Amino acid sequence: MAGAGLPRSAEYLIVGAGVHGLSTAWHLARDLRARGEAARVLVIDKTAVGAGASGIACGVVRNNYFQPAMSELMAACVEIWEDNAEDLSYQGAGYVALGPPAQEADLVEVFERQQRIGYRSELHVGEREVAEHMRSLFPDWRAPGLSVCLHEHQGGFAHNIESVRGLAAKARAEGVEIVEGVEVLGFERDESDAVTSVLTDAGAVAVEQVVVAVGPWIKRLWELLELPQRLDVCTPGGHVAPDQEMWTYWYLQEGEVAIDPALFATSGGAVPPVLHVDSHAPLHDDSGRLVTDEPWGVYFKRDREGIQEGSAPIPKGHEFAVDPYPGATVEEDFSHMWAAALSHCMQRFEGARRSFRDVRSGGVGAFTVDNFPIFDRMRPNVYVAADSNHGYKMVAVGREIARELCGEHSSLLYPFRYERFASGDLHPVSQSPYPWS
Ligand SMILES: Cc1cc2nc3c(=O)[nH]c(=O)nc-3n(C[C@H](O)[C@H](O)[C@H](O)COP(=O)(O)OP(=O)(O)OC[C@H]3O[C@@H](n4cnc5c(N)ncnc54)[C@H](O)[C@@H]3O)c2cc1C
């Protein structure tokens, strides 16, 4: 029976068995044990481990962020991936971001910061230099008009559901209980607003500390915690944007082509880095027909059975039915567009559209009002991890939340506090057309 055996109390109750809930549970149980503290760490999920965005994510692990706080946090995340590569099904193949002249300044800044923080990467600027670097990796590289290339030698990708199960195994090995099929329906709070009891469809659980890590379901849990759905946002210049919606949904379009993965290897025969291309060059399909002359962008990586790729997200607005997850579908000509993009980049992918596979892929994410995460204590004993859909790669967030729950301060999470909307201490915005760069 779903929810059978749900304990009636827990010192720490974590809602959501995705990357953040499980990473928090793993690190928290480990830290408590190291301190000699005996405490029950309980994770509950309304469906199952990896049922949300973490189990469907493309799995890209990168550091390429224009915002210093994101970049520093990602470096910490990559360390955890590297240290636990096998358990978390991680491939440290690297990541390459390619862009048109409009993105040069941003990527130069990202590169310079990476050098300062010791993140291994190289930069190529100028169309000829970029093409030469890409041809050294892929002799049939042919995408024109790209004048900047940031090649991160750390990062890469991981296999989504395997890595989430790997995190669950690590948590269980530290003594964490994970109960699936239990949905949180409400919270009981005392006069100080601290949550005393979490109400579920399998009964109430008395709690001391709660962590809410529910990915795209955050709007509902935010409501249950009676947190504001609209707010005034102060910009760094002191301007106030009044009465903004807290949450917006975007649908991330992804798909797969079934080709021999060995076809997509570097010239040295290695697993290729994840490639992310933003281009202003007109995009044609293999028959020469114009697909778009608007700026476009794609990312793609080798998968077990072919290539997985994503492209422009579709904005869905402030209301969206997240159940059943992942919800929504790709745009009608999505497979056309991204097969053309693959072939635009490398000759070996001519005809890739024929191998498009209609598999469960893509999904919706809930973005915050400034498109960056909120990692903060939103009630005296309730910590919320709302990653604004940045976060499969962010395995270090759970480690940092665990530190905060143990009474320490996390300088990595501090820039993501909720108070930034009132103080204007927002993150800088890049030239990228997407809300996650
Ligand atoms: C298509 C797609 C591709 C992506 N690709 C990448 C990528 O390549 N790299 C990257 O870094 N990020 C990527 N992301 C973003 C990333 O997947 C998410 O930011 C991250 O997985 C969120 O993790 P989470 O732990 O917060 O939530 P989730 O993984 O969504 O887990 C939340 C869990 O909470 C449970 N839950 C919800 N409500 C309740 C409730 N009331 N009671 C109990 N349980 C509940 C759900 O069942 C679910 O299992 C992608 C996202 C999408 C949609």
The ligand as a MOL file (V3000), in Angstrom:
LIG
                    3D

  0  0  0     0  0            999 V3000
M  V30 BEGIN CTAB
M  V30 COUNTS 53 58 0 0 0
M  V30 BEGIN ATOM
M  V30 1 C 13.3670 18.6200 -19.8630 0
M  V30 2 C 14.2880 19.1400 -18.8170 0
M  V30 3 C 15.6470 19.0710 -19.0200 0
M  V30 4 C 16.5350 19.5500 -18.0510 0
M  V30 5 N 17.8570 19.4360 -18.2780 0
M  V30 6 C 18.7240 19.8390 -17.3190 0
M  V30 7 C 20.1130 19.6690 -17.5190 0
M  V30 8 O 20.5680 19.1520 -18.5470 0
M  V30 9 N 20.9510 20.0740 -16.5150 0
M  V30 10 C 20.4710 20.6740 -15.3850 0
M  V30 11 O 21.2760 21.0340 -14.5370 0
M  V30 12 N 19.1590 20.8360 -15.1610 0
M  V30 13 C 18.2720 20.4300 -16.1040 0
M  V30 14 N 16.9340 20.5870 -15.8940 0
M  V30 15 C 16.4600 21.1570 -14.6240 0
M  V30 16 C 16.4480 20.1100 -13.5350 0
M  V30 17 O 15.9160 18.9130 -14.0170 0
M  V30 18 C 15.6470 20.5710 -12.3200 0
M  V30 19 O 16.0290 21.8760 -11.9790 0
M  V30 20 C 15.9290 19.6640 -11.1090 0
M  V30 21 O 15.8900 18.3110 -11.4920 0
M  V30 22 C 14.9180 19.9100 -10.0010 0
M  V30 23 O 15.1970 19.0020 -8.9540 0
M  V30 24 P 14.2900 18.9510 -7.6770 0
M  V30 25 O 14.9160 17.9680 -6.7720 0
M  V30 26 O 14.0630 20.3250 -7.1750 0
M  V30 27 O 12.8530 18.4830 -8.2140 0
M  V30 28 P 12.3080 17.1660 -8.9270 0
M  V30 29 O 13.3690 16.3380 -9.5000 0
M  V30 30 O 11.2120 17.6160 -9.8170 0
M  V30 31 O 11.7090 16.3380 -7.7290 0
M  V30 32 C 10.5940 16.8060 -7.0140 0
M  V30 33 C 9.8800 15.6090 -6.4220 0
M  V30 34 O 8.8870 16.1320 -5.5330 0
M  V30 35 C 7.7770 15.2730 -5.5600 0
M  V30 36 N 6.6240 16.0290 -5.0680 0
M  V30 37 C 6.0290 17.0790 -5.6560 0
M  V30 38 N 4.9930 17.5230 -4.9150 0
M  V30 39 C 4.9470 16.7270 -3.8150 0
M  V30 40 C 4.0850 16.6750 -2.6920 0
M  V30 41 N 3.0680 17.5190 -2.5280 0
M  V30 42 N 4.2980 15.7180 -1.7640 0
M  V30 43 C 5.3190 14.8250 -1.8980 0
M  V30 44 N 6.1620 14.8410 -2.9720 0
M  V30 45 C 5.9720 15.7800 -3.9120 0
M  V30 46 C 7.6700 14.8500 -7.0100 0
M  V30 47 O 6.9930 13.6180 -7.1500 0
M  V30 48 C 9.1400 14.7600 -7.4430 0
M  V30 49 O 9.6470 13.4480 -7.4210 0
M  V30 50 C 16.0230 20.1240 -16.8500 0
M  V30 51 C 14.6560 20.1890 -16.6340 0
M  V30 52 C 13.7770 19.7030 -17.5970 0
M  V30 53 C 12.3220 19.7650 -17.3220 0
M  V30 END ATOM
M  V30 BEGIN BOND
M  V30 1 1 1 2
M  V30 2 1 2 3
M  V30 3 2 2 52
M  V30 4 2 3 4
M  V30 5 1 4 5
M  V30 6 1 4 50
M  V30 7 2 5 6
M  V30 8 1 6 7
M  V30 9 1 6 13
M  V30 10 2 7 8
M  V30 11 1 7 9
M  V30 12 1 9 10
M  V30 13 2 10 11
M  V30 14 1 10 12
M  V30 15 2 12 13
M  V30 16 1 13 14
M  V30 17 1 14 15
M  V30 18 1 14 50
M  V30 19 1 15 16
M  V30 20 1 16 17
M  V30 21 1 16 18
M  V30 22 1 18 19
M  V30 23 1 18 20
M  V30 24 1 20 21
M  V30 25 1 20 22
M  V30 26 1 22 23
M  V30 27 1 23 24
M  V30 28 2 24 25
M  V30 29 1 24 26
M  V30 30 1 24 27
M  V30 31 1 27 28
M  V30 32 2 28 29
M  V30 33 1 28 30
M  V30 34 1 28 31
M  V30 35 1 31 32
M  V30 36 1 32 33
M  V30 37 1 33 34
M  V30 38 1 33 48
M  V30 39 1 34 35
M  V30 40 1 35 36
M  V30 41 1 35 46
M  V30 42 1 36 37
M  V30 43 1 36 45
M  V30 44 2 37 38
M  V30 45 1 38 39
M  V30 46 1 39 40
M  V30 47 2 39 45
M  V30 48 1 40 41
M  V30 49 2 40 42
M  V30 50 1 42 43
M  V30 51 2 43 44
M  V30 52 1 44 45
M  V30 53 1 46 47
M  V30 54 1 46 48
M  V30 55 1 48 49
M  V30 56 2 50 51
M  V30 57 1 51 52
M  V30 58 1 52 53
M  V30 END BOND
M  V30 END CTAB
M  END
